[in-house]
Amino acid sequence: MIENRVAIVTGASRGIGNAIAVKLASEGCAIVAVGTSEEGKAAANLDAIRAFNTPFAYVQADVSTAADRQRIVDCALDRFGRIDILVNNAGVAPKTRMDILETTEESMDRVLGINLKSTFFLSQSVANIMRREVGEIAGISPKIVNMSSISAYTSSTMRAEYCISKAAISMVTQLFADRLADEGINVYEIRPGIINTDMTSVVKDKYDALIADGLTPIKRWGQPEDVANAVSVVCSGMLNFSTGEVINVDGGFHIRRL
């Protein structure tokens, strides 16, 4: 077993997940980075994690499947002997934006499988390991961090399945926070707003205009590093008397204004 804290970060081959993995590696964490890309195709982003010379492993996996989720957990334990942090970041938008009156079961199943089911069952699997670790590893302070979105409470009728998945992640966070509090495991929800990633690149012009017009009190796009900083804070131990907490990383979007 290594002495470093060990963090599993899903969706770590690019975007927000990559920024999170880089940030945690910079703080000395061993990283189990999970992505759907072949390792070679994500080499530049993965090298940014490796640059901090902390223990590292990459798992190419589909988090919506039970077998691949088990491979992720097995990799962490086989390589490093412990799991201190789980960041459930992997997520997708619908392949095609469709009106709620036309959304298909196929699209719903895909989005919920990746965004919601993986968060629930990977948390379940890792939580049971963390429960044992609390009694076995002195000083361990496990954390589970779930990535939701302002879409958890903001209606977008052209991508209902995405909004539903993120709203459900909020409840998953509350449930695990409640169940695991007595076990010494803290659970948090990070709620990003408009973040500059591949997912939002297709609507850049729209959001440029909305932000300029005052959609958010802080008039700029969020960056993946903004989200990574929030994850760093909740994993630091500085918020150990908080669990089930929602951290908004949205430029103030959640503020109701007249």
N, C-alpha and C positions, 0 to 999 in steps of 0.2 A: 504493500500500500504506500502511495506517495504522500508527502506531507502537504503538497499544494491543495487548495480547494479545487474541486473538479466541477466544471460546468458543462452541461449538455445544452447546446443552442441549436434549435431546429431552424431551418431556413437560413443557414449561416453562410451560404456560398455567395450571397449578394445582398445588397440593400440594407434594410434595418438589421437583419440578423447578422450580417457580416460586421456591421459597425458594433453591435453588441459583443460579438465574439472578440473583436479587436480590443475593445475597451476592457473586457474582463481579463484577457491575456495580458494587457498592459499592467494590470493590477496583480499579476502573478498566478492567475488561475490556469490550471490545465484545461484544455478545451477539447470537447468532443463536438466537432462541427458536423451538422447534418444538412444535406442538400440533395436535390434530385439530379443535379448535373454530374457528369463524369468528373473525376478529380482534376484531370488535365485541363478540361474546359474552364474550370473555375480557379486555375492556378494562381492568377494574379491576386485575386481576393483572398485566397487561402494563404498565400505567402505573406499577406499583410498581418495575418494572425500569427504565423510562424515567426515573424520578425522579432517577437519578444522572447523567443527561445524558451518558452514554457512547454511542458509536455502537450502533445497535440495528436489528435486522431481525426480522420475524416470518414464519415459513413454516408455512402450514397444510398438513400432510402426513400420509400414512399410512406410517409407517416400515417397515411390512412389505413394501412394494412397491419394486422396484428403481428405477423412474422417480422416485418421490418422494424416495428417498434421494439420487439424483443431483441433484434440484432443491435439496435442502438444501445439499449441498456446493457446487454452482454459485453459490448465493446468497452463501455465505460468501466465496468467491473473487472473485465479481464485485463485491460491495459493499465488501469490506475487504482483499482481496488476500492473505490468509493464514489459517491455522487453527493455533492454539496448543493448544487444549484441546477435547477431545470428551468430553461427559458423556452416556453411554448410560443415560438414566433412564427413558425411556418403557416402560410396562409395564401389563398388565391382569391381572385375576383372571378366572376362568371366569364367564361370564354366569350360569350356574346351577351351584351346588355339587352334584356328583354323586359317589356312591360310586365308588371305583376300578373296581368290577365293572360299572359302567354308563356310565362316561365315553365320550363319542362322539368319533369322528375329527374331526368339525367343530370341537368345542371344543378338542381338542388342537392342530389346525392353526392355529386363531386365536391361542391363547395362545403357542405356540412361534413363530409367525410374527412377532408383535409383540415378545415378550420376548427371544427367543433369536436368531432369524434376523436381525432388524434390528441387534442388538448386534454380531453377527459381521461382517455385510457392510458396515455403516457404519464399523466399526473398520477393516476391510480397505481400504475406499476412502480414508478419511482418513489411515490410516497411510502409504499410498503418497505422499500429498501431503506429509505431515510429513517423510518420508525426504528428499525433495528440499529442503524448507525448511531442514533442519539444515545442508545444505551451502551454502545461499544467503542465509540471514538470520542475521546475526551475533548471537550471544547467545540464540538461540531455544532453548527447553527444553520440547518438546512433551509433553503428558500425555493419556492416555486413561483415563477413569474409568468403570467399569462398576458398575451398581447391581444387586446380588443381593438377598439376604434371609436371615433366619434359616431360611426355608423351604428353603434350599439343603441343609440337613442335618436338618431337623425334619420328621418325617412328618406329613402331614395328608391322610388318605385320601379326604376329600371334595373335594379340589382337587389331585389328583395332577398334572395338567398344569402347574399353577403351580409346584409343588415341583420337578418335573423341569426346567422352564425355568430356574429359579434355580440349581439344581445345575449345569446345563450352563454357565451364565454364569461360574461359578467356574473351570471348565476353560478357557473362552474366554479369561479373564483370564490364566491361567497360560501358555497357548499364545502369546498376543500379547506378553506380558512377555518370554518366552524369545526369541521371534523378533526383537523390536525393541530388545533391550538394546544390541546393538552399533551400532544406528542412532541412539542418543541419545534414545530415546523411552521414557518410563516408563509403566507400566500398573498400575492399582490396582483393587481390588474394595472397594466400600463395602457393608457387610452390615447394613442396618437391621433393627431388631426391631419392636416394636409401636409404630407411629408414628401420630399423630392426623391422619388424612387421610380423604378421601371413601371410600376403599377399605375402611377399617377401621370406618367409622361404623356399619355394619350389625351389627357384633359388639361395640359399645361396652360394653354391660352385662356381657357375658361377660368381656371383658378387664379391665374395672374390678374385677370380683370376683377374677380370677386375680392381678392385680397386688397388690391389697390382701392377698391370701393369701400373697404372697411369691414369685410366679413369677419376678420379677426382683429382684436385690439392690437396685437403685435403684428405689424404689417409686413410679414415676410413668410416665405415658405419655411416649414420645418425641415431640418436635415436629419438623416439617419443618426448622426452623432448626438442630436438632442434627445432622441429616444434612448440611445445607449447610455447617456449620462443618467437618465432616470433609473434605468435598470441597475446601474452601478450603485446608486444611492440605496435602493431597497435591498441590495445584496450585501451592503457594507456592514450591516449590523447596527447602524445608527437609528434604524426604525424598528427595533426589535419589540417595542411595545405596541406596534401597529400590525394588524393583519386583516386581510379582506379589504385593504385600502385601495382606492382608485387614484392613480397618479395621472392627471391630465397633462399631455404634452401636445398642446393644440393652439398655442398662441393666444389663449383666452377665448377660444370659440365657444366654450361651454357657458360663458357668462351671458345671462339674459339681459339684453340692453334695450332701452327705449330710444 
